[in-house]
Amino acid sequence: MSLSPCTTGDLARAELQLPADLTAPALARHTVQDLLGSLPAPMLARLSLVASELVTNVLRHCSATDPAATLTLALATDRITLTVADAGAGFDPGDRPESDDPAGGWGLQVLDAIADRWWVERKGGTRVICEIDR
């Protein structure tokens, strides 16, 4: 997979269909690192962590029969947009359930801390979109 030039406002864009299994978060991290490896290390680390957290959320919470996610990366001159989409019904970001598991339930808090902006779209599935400024 490689970044492809775009005819939209993005400089380049890539999309990857991930498997619906426990290899997906690592594959998402490696894809970010492979495609965006020329970015500064701190930004690359932020994007890799966000990709991994969002894909893990799909595997843990997606109510669809096939919880496979699609990872999309879009580069613009001023930001990088990372989108993780699935076929699930979605969620309300303001209505996050509390977790009794100290090792889990941190994904959206991590996203809050790392992304400059993020939001959820629920049209024909769920898309969590985050932007990190360059």
N, CA, C and O atoms as CSV, one atom per row, in Angstrom:
chain,resi,resn,atom,element,x,y,z
A,1,MET,N,N,0.840,-1.167,0.000
A,1,MET,CA,C,0.000,0.000,0.000
A,1,MET,C,C,0.892,1.240,0.000
A,1,MET,O,O,1.969,1.243,0.596
A,2,SER,N,N,0.436,2.279,-0.667
A,2,SER,CA,C,1.201,3.518,-0.697
A,2,SER,C,C,0.239,4.697,-0.684
A,2,SER,O,O,-0.960,4.554,-0.925
A,3,LEU,N,N,0.795,5.851,-0.400
A,3,LEU,CA,C,0.011,7.075,-0.461
A,3,LEU,C,C,-0.152,7.470,-1.912
A,3,LEU,O,O,0.810,7.459,-2.679
A,4,SER,N,N,-1.359,7.816,-2.285
A,4,SER,CA,C,-1.647,8.195,-3.665
A,4,SER,C,C,-1.941,9.683,-3.742
A,4,SER,O,O,-2.601,10.223,-2.855
A,5,PRO,N,N,-1.468,10.357,-4.782
A,5,PRO,CA,C,-1.816,11.762,-4.965
A,5,PRO,C,C,-3.330,11.908,-5.087
A,5,PRO,O,O,-4.012,11.012,-5.583
A,6,CYS,N,N,-3.843,13.042,-4.630
A,6,CYS,CA,C,-5.295,13.263,-4.628
A,6,CYS,C,C,-5.684,14.398,-5.549
A,6,CYS,O,O,-4.884,15.274,-5.875
A,7,THR,N,N,-6.932,14.351,-5.953
A,7,THR,CA,C,-7.491,15.466,-6.716
A,7,THR,C,C,-8.295,16.376,-5.795
A,7,THR,O,O,-8.779,17.425,-6.221
A,8,THR,N,N,-8.440,15.969,-4.508
A,8,THR,CA,C,-9.124,16.810,-3.522
A,8,THR,C,C,-8.103,17.759,-2.909
A,8,THR,O,O,-7.009,17.921,-3.448
A,9,GLY,N,N,-8.444,18.381,-1.799
A,9,GLY,CA,C,-7.542,19.307,-1.130
A,9,GLY,C,C,-6.383,18.617,-0.427
A,9,GLY,O,O,-5.448,19.285,0.014
A,10,ASP,N,N,-6.426,17.285,-0.313
A,10,ASP,CA,C,-5.337,16.554,0.325
A,10,ASP,C,C,-4.169,16.406,-0.640
A,10,ASP,O,O,-4.355,16.346,-1.855
A,11,LEU,N,N,-2.965,16.349,-0.083
A,11,LEU,CA,C,-1.781,16.107,-0.898
A,11,LEU,C,C,-1.695,14.641,-1.304
A,11,LEU,O,O,-1.314,14.316,-2.428
A,12,ALA,N,N,-2.053,13.764,-0.374
A,12,ALA,CA,C,-2.000,12.326,-0.630
A,12,ALA,C,C,-2.985,11.627,0.291
A,12,ALA,O,O,-3.374,12.146,1.338
A,13,ARG,N,N,-3.377,10.423,-0.136
A,13,ARG,CA,C,-4.387,9.675,0.621
A,13,ARG,C,C,-4.123,8.179,0.456
A,13,ARG,O,O,-3.700,7.728,-0.609
A,14,ALA,N,N,-4.379,7.411,1.527
A,14,ALA,CA,C,-4.259,5.956,1.473
A,14,ALA,C,C,-5.388,5.353,2.299
A,14,ALA,O,O,-5.836,5.929,3.291
A,15,GLU,N,N,-5.836,4.173,1.863
A,15,GLU,CA,C,-6.911,3.484,2.568
A,15,GLU,C,C,-6.557,2.011,2.653
A,15,GLU,O,O,-6.056,1.423,1.694
A,16,LEU,N,N,-6.823,1.421,3.813
A,16,LEU,CA,C,-6.494,0.017,4.032
A,16,LEU,C,C,-7.642,-0.660,4.759
A,16,LEU,O,O,-8.084,-0.191,5.808
A,17,GLN,N,N,-8.127,-1.772,4.195
A,17,GLN,CA,C,-9.129,-2.601,4.867
A,17,GLN,C,C,-8.372,-3.511,5.831
A,17,GLN,O,O,-7.479,-4.252,5.418
A,18,LEU,N,N,-8.726,-3.456,7.107
A,18,LEU,CA,C,-8.039,-4.235,8.130
A,18,LEU,C,C,-8.804,-5.524,8.420
A,18,LEU,O,O,-10.019,-5.584,8.235
A,19,PRO,N,N,-8.095,-6.549,8.873
A,19,PRO,CA,C,-8.786,-7.793,9.233
A,19,PRO,C,C,-9.575,-7.600,10.534
A,19,PRO,O,O,-9.259,-6.720,11.334
A,20,ALA,N,N,-10.588,-8.418,10.732
A,20,ALA,CA,C,-11.413,-8.345,11.942
A,20,ALA,C,C,-10.849,-9.297,12.997
A,20,ALA,O,O,-11.550,-10.166,13.516
A,21,ASP,N,N,-9.561,-9.108,13.299
A,21,ASP,CA,C,-8.937,-9.968,14.310
A,21,ASP,C,C,-7.889,-9.172,15.080
A,21,ASP,O,O,-7.684,-7.987,14.818
A,22,LEU,N,N,-7.239,-9.820,16.013
A,22,LEU,CA,C,-6.323,-9.139,16.925
A,22,LEU,C,C,-5.043,-8.633,16.266
A,22,LEU,O,O,-4.256,-7.940,16.911
A,23,THR,N,N,-4.820,-8.964,14.999
A,23,THR,CA,C,-3.650,-8.433,14.299
A,23,THR,C,C,-3.897,-7.008,13.784
A,23,THR,O,O,-2.952,-6.310,13.416
A,24,ALA,N,N,-5.156,-6.580,13.759
A,24,ALA,CA,C,-5.510,-5.300,13.140
A,24,ALA,C,C,-4.848,-4.080,13.791
A,24,ALA,O,O,-4.346,-3.225,13.062
A,25,PRO,N,N,-4.818,-3.953,15.137
A,25,PRO,CA,C,-4.169,-2.767,15.708
A,25,PRO,C,C,-2.687,-2.643,15.329
A,25,PRO,O,O,-2.216,-1.552,15.008
A,26,ALA,N,N,-1.966,-3.752,15.368
A,26,ALA,CA,C,-0.544,-3.714,14.986
A,26,ALA,C,C,-0.383,-3.389,13.509
A,26,ALA,O,O,0.515,-2.638,13.129
A,27,LEU,N,N,-1.248,-3.950,12.678
A,27,LEU,CA,C,-1.200,-3.651,11.245
A,27,LEU,C,C,-1.466,-2.169,11.000
A,27,LEU,O,O,-0.822,-1.559,10.147
A,28,ALA,N,N,-2.402,-1.589,11.733
A,28,ALA,CA,C,-2.682,-0.159,11.605
A,28,ALA,C,C,-1.453,0.667,11.998
A,28,ALA,O,O,-1.085,1.608,11.294
A,29,ARG,N,N,-0.820,0.314,13.126
A,29,ARG,CA,C,0.398,1.030,13.569
A,29,ARG,C,C,1.492,0.934,12.520
A,29,ARG,O,O,2.102,1.940,12.161
A,30,HIS,N,N,1.743,-0.282,12.024
A,30,HIS,CA,C,2.810,-0.478,11.036
A,30,HIS,C,C,2.509,0.252,9.734
A,30,HIS,O,O,3.420,0.770,9.087
A,31,THR,N,N,1.250,0.296,9.350
A,31,THR,CA,C,0.866,1.013,8.131
A,31,THR,C,C,1.165,2.495,8.280
A,31,THR,O,O,1.722,3.111,7.371
A,32,VAL,N,N,0.799,3.074,9.422
A,32,VAL,CA,C,1.094,4.494,9.670
A,32,VAL,C,C,2.596,4.718,9.606
A,32,VAL,O,O,3.054,5.658,8.956
A,33,GLN,N,N,3.362,3.876,10.266
A,33,GLN,CA,C,4.815,4.057,10.284
A,33,GLN,C,C,5.431,3.878,8.900
A,33,GLN,O,O,6.341,4.618,8.525
A,34,ASP,N,N,4.944,2.907,8.146
A,34,ASP,CA,C,5.482,2.676,6.800
A,34,ASP,C,C,5.161,3.822,5.853
A,34,ASP,O,O,6.018,4.253,5.081
A,35,LEU,N,N,3.930,4.314,5.910
A,35,LEU,CA,C,3.509,5.345,4.963
A,35,LEU,C,C,3.967,6.739,5.358
A,35,LEU,O,O,4.212,7.584,4.496
A,36,LEU,N,N,4.081,6.981,6.650
A,36,LEU,CA,C,4.375,8.338,7.119
A,36,LEU,C,C,5.724,8.428,7.823
A,36,LEU,O,O,5.967,9.357,8.594
A,37,GLY,N,N,6.583,7.481,7.562
A,37,GLY,CA,C,7.866,7.388,8.251
A,37,GLY,C,C,8.761,8.607,8.151
A,37,GLY,O,O,9.673,8.763,8.963
A,38,SER,N,N,8.527,9.474,7.183
A,38,SER,CA,C,9.369,10.661,7.034
A,38,SER,C,C,8.924,11.808,7.943
A,38,SER,O,O,9.590,12.841,8.006
A,39,LEU,N,N,7.814,11.635,8.640
A,39,LEU,CA,C,7.351,12.674,9.576
A,39,LEU,C,C,8.242,12.702,10.815
A,39,LEU,O,O,8.932,11.724,11.103
A,40,PRO,N,N,8.231,13.808,11.544
A,40,PRO,CA,C,8.988,13.848,12.798
A,40,PRO,C,C,8.518,12.735,13.752
A,40,PRO,O,O,7.330,12.417,13.805
A,41,ALA,N,N,9.445,12.161,14.488
A,41,ALA,CA,C,9.158,11.015,15.364
A,41,ALA,C,C,7.998,11.267,16.339
A,41,ALA,O,O,7.167,10.376,16.517
A,42,PRO,N,N,7.909,12.446,16.978
A,42,PRO,CA,C,6.782,12.653,17.905
A,42,PRO,C,C,5.417,12.590,17.205
A,42,PRO,O,O,4.465,12.040,17.759
A,43,MET,N,N,5.320,13.144,16.007
A,43,MET,CA,C,4.056,13.106,15.273
A,43,MET,C,C,3.742,11.676,14.830
A,43,MET,O,O,2.593,11.239,14.903
A,44,LEU,N,N,4.745,10.962,14.378
A,44,LEU,CA,C,4.567,9.579,13.964
A,44,LEU,C,C,4.089,8.724,15.138
A,44,LEU,O,O,3.220,7.869,14.968
A,45,ALA,N,N,4.645,8.948,16.312
A,45,ALA,CA,C,4.221,8.209,17.508
A,45,ALA,C,C,2.769,8.521,17.856
A,45,ALA,O,O,2.004,7.619,18.198
A,46,ARG,N,N,2.390,9.786,17.771
A,46,ARG,CA,C,0.995,10.171,18.056
A,46,ARG,C,C,0.032,9.498,17.085
A,46,ARG,O,O,-0.982,8.940,17.505
A,47,LEU,N,N,0.336,9.545,15.805
A,47,LEU,CA,C,-0.533,8.953,14.795
A,47,LEU,C,C,-0.617,7.435,14.935
A,47,LEU,O,O,-1.691,6.856,14.771
A,48,SER,N,N,0.495,6.797,15.235
A,48,SER,CA,C,0.504,5.343,15.414
A,48,SER,C,C,-0.356,4.930,16.601
A,48,SER,O,O,-1.102,3.954,16.522
A,49,LEU,N,N,-0.253,5.668,17.697
A,49,LEU,CA,C,-1.037,5.355,18.884
A,49,LEU,C,C,-2.523,5.569,18.627
A,49,LEU,O,O,-3.343,4.739,19.021
A,50,VAL,N,N,-2.874,6.657,17.980
A,50,VAL,CA,C,-4.283,6.921,17.662
A,50,VAL,C,C,-4.842,5.810,16.772
A,50,VAL,O,O,-5.937,5.309,17.025
A,51,ALA,N,N,-4.107,5.428,15.748
A,51,ALA,CA,C,-4.573,4.366,14.847
A,51,ALA,C,C,-4.820,3.076,15.625
A,51,ALA,O,O,-5.854,2.432,15.453
A,52,SER,N,N,-3.886,2.708,16.465
A,52,SER,CA,C,-4.001,1.486,17.242
A,52,SER,C,C,-5.192,1.537,18.202
A,52,SER,O,O,-5.939,0.565,18.309
A,53,GLU,N,N,-5.372,2.636,18.885
A,53,GLU,CA,C,-6.481,2.784,19.841
A,53,GLU,C,C,-7.830,2.723,19.140
A,53,GLU,O,O,-8.743,2.045,19.613
A,54,LEU,N,N,-7.965,3.421,18.020
A,54,LEU,CA,C,-9.252,3.432,17.319
A,54,LEU,C,C,-9.598,2.064,16.736
A,54,LEU,O,O,-10.755,1.646,16.780
A,55,VAL,N,N,-8.615,1.376,16.198
A,55,VAL,CA,C,-8.869,0.041,15.658
A,55,VAL,C,C,-9.204,-0.932,16.791
A,55,VAL,O,O,-10.077,-1.786,16.635
A,56,THR,N,N,-8.528,-0.811,17.911
A,56,THR,CA,C,-8.857,-1.643,19.074
A,56,THR,C,C,-10.289,-1.386,19.524
A,56,THR,O,O,-11.002,-2.325,19.878
A,57,ASN,N,N,-10.718,-0.127,19.515
A,57,ASN,CA,C,-12.101,0.188,19.880
A,57,ASN,C,C,-13.100,-0.502,18.957
A,57,ASN,O,O,-14.137,-0.982,19.414
A,58,VAL,N,N,-12.795,-0.553,17.671
A,58,VAL,CA,C,-13.685,-1.249,16.736
A,58,VAL,C,C,-13.800,-2.717,17.145
A,58,VAL,O,O,-14.903,-3.258,17.227
A,59,LEU,N,N,-12.671,-3.352,17.397
A,59,LEU,CA,C,-12.688,-4.772,17.742
A,59,LEU,C,C,-13.435,-5.037,19.049
A,59,LEU,O,O,-14.109,-6.058,19.186
A,60,ARG,N,N,-13.316,-4.127,19.997
A,60,ARG,CA,C,-13.954,-4.320,21.309
A,60,ARG,C,C,-15.424,-3.933,21.332
A,60,ARG,O,O,-16.207,-4.543,22.060
A,61,HIS,N,N,-15.817,-2.926,20.547
A,61,HIS,CA,C,-17.150,-2.351,20.729
A,61,HIS,C,C,-18.070,-2.408,19.513
A,61,HIS,O,O,-19.266,-2.154,19.656
A,62,CYS,N,N,-17.575,-2.722,18.350
A,62,CYS,CA,C,-18.412,-2.712,17.153
A,62,CYS,C,C,-19.479,-3.796,17.243
A,62,CYS,O,O,-19.182,-4.958,17.523
A,63,SER,N,N,-20.712,-3.402,17.003
A,63,SER,CA,C,-21.826,-4.344,17.093
A,63,SER,C,C,-22.139,-5.021,15.760
A,63,SER,O,O,-23.053,-5.843,15.688
A,64,ALA,N,N,-21.409,-4.695,14.728
A,64,ALA,CA,C,-21.664,-5.277,13.399
A,64,ALA,C,C,-21.238,-6.748,13.370
A,64,ALA,O,O,-20.360,-7.163,14.127
A,65,THR,N,N,-21.855,-7.515,12.506
A,65,THR,CA,C,-21.514,-8.926,12.340
A,65,THR,C,C,-20.045,-9.077,11.953
A,65,THR,O,O,-19.354,-9.962,12.458
A,66,ASP,N,N,-19.576,-8.221,11.068
A,66,ASP,CA,C,-18.168,-8.214,10.660
A,66,ASP,C,C,-17.542,-6.917,11.163
A,66,ASP,O,O,-17.750,-5.858,10.570
A,67,PRO,N,N,-16.768,-6.992,12.264
A,67,PRO,CA,C,-16.209,-5.764,12.827
A,67,PRO,C,C,-14.921,-5.287,12.158
A,67,PRO,O,O,-14.129,-4.590,12.793
A,68,ALA,N,N,-14.694,-5.641,10.911
A,68,ALA,CA,C,-13.492,-5.180,10.213
A,68,ALA,C,C,-13.525,-3.660,10.065
A,68,ALA,O,O,-14.576,-3.072,9.809
A,69,ALA,N,N,-12.379,-3.044,10.226
A,69,ALA,CA,C,-12.266,-1.590,10.126
A,69,ALA,C,C,-11.521,-1.206,8.857
A,69,ALA,O,O,-10.759,-1.994,8.296
A,70,THR,N,N,-11.758,0.016,8.424
A,70,THR,CA,C,-11.005,0.602,7.325
A,70,THR,C,C,-10.237,1.790,7.882
A,70,THR,O,O,-10.819,2.669,8.517
A,71,LEU,N,N,-8.948,1.816,7.646
A,71,LEU,CA,C,-8.076,2.910,8.070
A,71,LEU,C,C,-7.805,3.794,6.865
A,71,LEU,O,O,-7.386,3.305,5.816
A,72,THR,N,N,-8.043,5.096,7.008
A,72,THR,CA,C,-7.748,6.046,5.936
A,72,THR,C,C,-6.825,7.118,6.491
A,72,THR,O,O,-7.069,7.665,7.566
A,73,LEU,N,N,-5.773,7.413,5.757
A,73,LEU,CA,C,-4.839,8.488,6.089
A,73,LEU,C,C,-4.893,9.514,4.970
A,73,LEU,O,O,-4.837,9.164,3.792
A,74,ALA,N,N,-5.002,10.784,5.344
A,74,ALA,CA,C,-5.010,11.862,4.351
A,74,ALA,C,C,-4.037,12.942,4.802
A,74,ALA,O,O,-4.132,13.450,5.920
A,75,LEU,N,N,-3.112,13.283,3.934
A,75,LEU,CA,C,-2.126,14.316,4.236
A,75,LEU,C,C,-2.502,15.606,3.540
A,75,LEU,O,O,-2.786,15.621,2.342
A,76,ALA,N,N,-2.502,16.680,4.295
A,76,ALA,CA,C,-2.684,18.021,3.752
A,76,ALA,C,C,-1.483,18.841,4.215
A,76,ALA,O,O,-0.705,18.387,5.054
A,77,THR,N,N,-1.333,20.026,3.679
A,77,THR,CA,C,-0.174,20.839,4.055
A,77,THR,C,C,-0.188,21.213,5.524
A,77,THR,O,O,0.873,21.372,6.128
A,78,ASP,N,N,-1.377,21.360,6.119
A,78,ASP,CA,C,-1.467,21.836,7.495
A,78,ASP,C,C,-1.891,20.781,8.515
A,78,ASP,O,O,-1.878,21.060,9.714
A,79,ARG,N,N,-2.272,19.556,8.066
A,79,ARG,CA,C,-2.741,18.551,9.008
A,79,ARG,C,C,-2.686,17.157,8.384
A,79,ARG,O,O,-2.573,16.993,7.170
A,80,ILE,N,N,-2.769,16.170,9.262
A,80,ILE,CA,C,-2.928,14.786,8.847
A,80,ILE,C,C,-4.248,14.312,9.435
A,80,ILE,O,O,-4.505,14.475,10.628
A,81,THR,N,N,-5.074,13.726,8.588
A,81,THR,CA,C,-6.367,13.216,9.035
A,81,THR,C,C,-6.320,11.701,9.023
A,81,THR,O,O,-5.959,11.087,8.019
A,82,LEU,N,N,-6.686,11.109,10.141
A,82,LEU,CA,C,-6.729,9.668,10.281
A,82,LEU,C,C,-8.179,9.293,10.570
A,82,LEU,O,O,-8.786,9.822,11.501
A,83,THR,N,N,-8.728,8.389,9.779
A,83,THR,CA,C,-10.119,7.960,9.935
A,83,THR,C,C,-10.156,6.453,10.087
A,83,THR,O,O,-9.491,5.725,9.350
A,84,VAL,N,N,-10.942,5.988,11.053
A,84,VAL,CA,C,-11.203,4.564,11.201
A,84,VAL,C,C,-12.707,4.387,11.077
A,84,VAL,O,O,-13.480,4.974,11.835
A,85,ALA,N,N,-13.111,3.572,10.112
A,85,ALA,CA,C,-14.532,3.354,9.833
A,85,ALA,C,C,-14.887,1.890,10.039
A,85,ALA,O,O,-14.064,1.000,9.824
A,86,ASP,N,N,-16.129,1.654,10.460
A,86,ASP,CA,C,-16.640,0.294,10.596
A,86,ASP,C,C,-18.130,0.298,10.288
A,86,ASP,O,O,-18.723,1.355,10.074
A,87,ALA,N,N,-18.727,-0.878,10.265
A,87,ALA,CA,C,-20.139,-1.018,9.904
A,87,ALA,C,C,-21.075,-0.929,11.109
A,87,ALA,O,O,-22.280,-1.140,10.969
A,88,GLY,N,N,-20.540,-0.620,12.282
A,88,GLY,CA,C,-21.355,-0.572,13.495
A,88,GLY,C,C,-22.276,0.628,13.559
A,88,GLY,O,O,-22.188,1.547,12.745
A,89,ALA,N,N,-23.168,0.601,14.551
A,89,ALA,CA,C,-24.177,1.652,14.718
A,89,ALA,C,C,-23.606,2.932,15.299
A,89,ALA,O,O,-24.250,3.977,15.213
A,90,GLY,N,N,-22.431,2.888,15.882
A,90,GLY,CA,C,-21.805,4.093,16.405
A,90,GLY,C,C,-22.064,4.319,17.872
A,90,GLY,O,O,-22.633,3.474,18.564
A,91,PHE,N,N,-21.633,5.479,18.332
A,91,PHE,CA,C,-21.753,5.823,19.739
A,91,PHE,C,C,-21.794,7.330,19.866
A,91,PHE,O,O,-21.455,8.053,18.929
A,92,ASP,N,N,-22.206,7.793,21.018
A,92,ASP,CA,C,-22.209,9.219,21.324
A,92,ASP,C,C,-20.962,9.501,22.159
A,92,ASP,O,O,-20.853,8.995,23.276
A,93,PRO,N,N,-20.025,10.290,21.652
A,93,PRO,CA,C,-18.780,10.532,22.386
A,93,PRO,C,C,-19.004,11.121,23.780
A,93,PRO,O,O,-18.174,10.927,24.667
A,94,GLY,N,N,-20.105,11.832,23.984
A,94,GLY,CA,C,-20.374,12.406,25.299
A,94,GLY,C,C,-20.983,11.414,26.264
A,94,GLY,O,O,-21.197,11.744,27.431
A,95,ASP,N,N,-21.267,10.212,25.810
A,95,ASP,CA,C,-21.940,9.207,26.614
A,95,ASP,C,C,-21.047,7.980,26.767
A,95,ASP,O,O,-21.449,6.864,26.437
A,96,ARG,N,N,-19.842,8.192,27.264
A,96,ARG,CA,C,-18.863,7.112,27.390
A,96,ARG,C,C,-19.104,6.321,28.664
A,96,ARG,O,O,-19.168,6.903,29.747
A,97,PRO,N,N,-19.237,5.009,28.556
A,97,PRO,CA,C,-19.427,4.201,29.765
A,97,PRO,C,C,-18.146,4.138,30.584
A,97,PRO,O,O,-17.043,4.163,30.037
A,98,GLU,N,N,-18.304,4.057,31.887
A,98,GLU,CA,C,-17.161,3.904,32.787
A,98,GLU,C,C,-16.705,2.451,32.728
A,98,GLU,O,O,-17.523,1.541,32.592
A,99,SER,N,N,-15.411,2.240,32.830
A,99,SER,CA,C,-14.859,0.893,32.788
A,99,SER,C,C,-14.313,0.525,34.158
A,99,SER,O,O,-13.657,1.336,34.812
A,100,ASP,N,N,-14.585,-0.699,34.588
A,100,ASP,CA,C,-14.017,-1.214,35.834
A,100,ASP,C,C,-12.640,-1.814,35.608
A,100,ASP,O,O,-11.943,-2.169,36.559
A,101,ASP,N,N,-12.255,-1.925,34.356
A,101,ASP,CA,C,-10.977,-2.532,33.993
A,101,ASP,C,C,-9.908,-1.445,33.911
A,101,ASP,O,O,-9.932,-0.629,32.990
A,102,PRO,N,N,-8.959,-1.422,34.872
A,102,PRO,CA,C,-7.930,-0.361,34.831
A,102,PRO,C,C,-7.041,-0.428,33.598
A,102,PRO,O,O,-6.395,0.561,33.252
A,103,ALA,N,N,-6.997,-1.582,32.926
A,103,ALA,CA,C,-6.166,-1.719,31.731
A,103,ALA,C,C,-6.916,-1.313,30.475
A,103,ALA,O,O,-6.303,-1.207,29.413
A,104,GLY,N,N,-8.216,-1.084,30.558
A,104,GLY,CA,C,-9.000,-0.770,29.369
A,104,GLY,C,C,-9.821,0.488,29.559
A,104,GLY,O,O,-9.842,1.083,30.637
A,105,GLY,N,N,-10.498,0.881,28.492
A,105,GLY,CA,C,-11.366,2.043,28.569
A,105,GLY,C,C,-10.676,3.378,28.395
A,105,GLY,O,O,-11.263,4.419,28.688
A,106,TRP,N,N,-9.447,3.368,27.926
A,106,TRP,CA,C,-8.670,4.606,27.810
A,106,TRP,C,C,-8.614,5.156,26.395
A,106,TRP,O,O,-8.097,6.255,26.195
A,107,GLY,N,N,-9.122,4.439,25.414
A,107,GLY,CA,C,-8.946,4.803,24.013
A,107,GLY,C,C,-9.377,6.216,23.671
A,107,GLY,O,O,-8.616,6.955,23.046
A,108,LEU,N,N,-10.584,6.610,24.066
A,108,LEU,CA,C,-11.057,7.955,23.713
A,108,LEU,C,C,-10.371,9.037,24.547
A,108,LEU,O,O,-10.233,10.173,24.095
A,109,GLN,N,N,-9.940,8.688,25.765
A,109,GLN,CA,C,-9.160,9.650,26.551
A,109,GLN,C,C,-7.801,9.883,25.906
A,109,GLN,O,O,-7.304,11.009,25.884
A,110,VAL,N,N,-7.208,8.828,25.387
A,110,VAL,CA,C,-5.950,8.967,24.642
A,110,VAL,C,C,-6.178,9.847,23.421
A,110,VAL,O,O,-5.381,10.738,23.127
A,111,LEU,N,N,-7.264,9.591,22.722
A,111,LEU,CA,C,-7.598,10.394,21.539
A,111,LEU,C,C,-7.773,11.864,21.912
A,111,LEU,O,O,-7.272,12.745,21.214
A,112,ASP,N,N,-8.482,12.131,23.013
A,112,ASP,CA,C,-8.646,13.513,23.490
A,112,ASP,C,C,-7.295,14.192,23.723
A,112,ASP,O,O,-7.112,15.363,23.392
A,113,ALA,N,N,-6.365,13.448,24.291
A,113,ALA,CA,C,-5.064,14.019,24.650
A,113,ALA,C,C,-4.149,14.215,23.446
A,113,ALA,O,O,-3.318,15.124,23.445
A,114,ILE,N,N,-4.288,13.382,22.431
A,114,ILE,CA,C,-3.340,13.382,21.314
A,114,ILE,C,C,-3.817,14.190,20.114
A,114,ILE,O,O,-3.046,14.953,19.533
A,115,ALA,N,N,-5.072,14.027,19.742
A,115,ALA,CA,C,-5.573,14.666,18.512
A,115,ALA,C,C,-5.866,16.135,18.754
A,115,ALA,O,O,-6.276,16.526,19.846
A,116,ASP,N,N,-5.655,16.935,17.736
A,116,ASP,CA,C,-6.020,18.349,17.828
A,116,ASP,C,C,-7.533,18.519,17.711
A,116,ASP,O,O,-8.116,19.417,18.317
A,117,ARG,N,N,-8.161,17.646,16.924
A,117,ARG,CA,C,-9.617,17.632,16.770
A,117,ARG,C,C,-10.044,16.212,16.475
A,117,ARG,O,O,-9.307,15.458,15.839
A,118,TRP,N,N,-11.232,15.838,16.931
A,118,TRP,CA,C,-11.794,14.556,16.537
A,118,TRP,C,C,-13.307,14.605,16.676
A,118,TRP,O,O,-13.860,15.368,17.468
A,119,TRP,N,N,-13.957,13.762,15.876
A,119,TRP,CA,C,-15.408,13.706,15.901
A,119,TRP,C,C,-15.860,12.358,15.346
A,119,TRP,O,O,-15.072,11.590,14.795
A,120,VAL,N,N,-17.153,12.101,15.511
A,120,VAL,CA,C,-17.746,10.845,15.066
A,120,VAL,C,C,-18.825,11.159,14.041
A,120,VAL,O,O,-19.638,12.062,14.238
A,121,GLU,N,N,-18.826,10.413,12.951
A,121,GLU,CA,C,-19.891,10.491,11.948
A,121,GLU,C,C,-20.571,9.140,11.887
A,121,GLU,O,O,-19.910,8.102,11.910
A,122,ARG,N,N,-21.906,9.152,11.809
A,122,ARG,CA,C,-22.676,7.905,11.751
A,122,ARG,C,C,-23.592,7.937,10.532
A,122,ARG,O,O,-24.788,8.209,10.644
A,123,LYS,N,N,-23.028,7.664,9.400
A,123,LYS,CA,C,-23.782,7.591,8.142
A,123,LYS,C,C,-23.403,6.282,7.471
A,123,LYS,O,O,-22.309,6.157,6.920
A,124,GLY,N,N,-24.305,5.305,7.514
A,124,GLY,CA,C,-23.981,4.010,6.912
A,124,GLY,C,C,-22.849,3.311,7.623
A,124,GLY,O,O,-22.039,2.645,6.978
A,125,GLY,N,N,-22.767,3.437,8.915
A,125,GLY,CA,C,-21.693,2.879,9.727
A,125,GLY,C,C,-21.151,3.965,10.633
A,125,GLY,O,O,-21.785,5.003,10.821
A,126,THR,N,N,-20.000,3.729,11.183
A,126,THR,CA,C,-19.381,4.694,12.092
A,126,THR,C,C,-18.005,5.069,11.572
A,126,THR,O,O,-17.223,4.213,11.159
A,127,ARG,N,N,-17.726,6.358,11.600
A,127,ARG,CA,C,-16.390,6.861,11.246
A,127,ARG,C,C,-15.914,7.747,12.380
A,127,ARG,O,O,-16.571,8.727,12.730
A,128,VAL,N,N,-14.766,7.402,12.955
A,128,VAL,CA,C,-14.106,8.276,13.923
A,128,VAL,C,C,-12.978,8.948,13.167
A,128,VAL,O,O,-12.094,8.291,12.619
A,129,ILE,N,N,-13.028,10.267,13.150
A,129,ILE,CA,C,-12.092,11.071,12.360
A,129,ILE,C,C,-11.294,11.927,13.324
A,129,ILE,O,O,-11.863,12.582,14.196
A,130,CYS,N,N,-9.991,11.924,13.174
A,130,CYS,CA,C,-9.170,12.815,14.001
A,130,CYS,C,C,-8.156,13.534,13.118
A,130,CYS,O,O,-7.715,13.031,12.085
A,131,GLU,N,N,-7.813,14.719,13.570
A,131,GLU,CA,C,-6.832,15.536,12.847
A,131,GLU,C,C,-5.704,15.902,13.802
A,131,GLU,O,O,-5.919,16.233,14.968
A,132,ILE,N,N,-4.519,15.831,13.269
A,132,ILE,CA,C,-3.319,16.277,13.993
A,132,ILE,C,C,-2.640,17.306,13.112
A,132,ILE,O,O,-2.296,17.040,11.961
A,133,ASP,N,N,-2.457,18.490,13.681
A,133,ASP,CA,C,-1.837,19.577,12.935
A,133,ASP,C,C,-0.370,19.295,12.691
A,133,ASP,O,O,0.313,18.695,13.522
A,134,ARG,N,N,0.108,19.745,11.523
A,134,ARG,CA,C,1.516,19.558,11.179
A,134,ARG,C,C,2.348,20.713,11.666
A,134,ARG,O,O,3.562,20.727,11.465
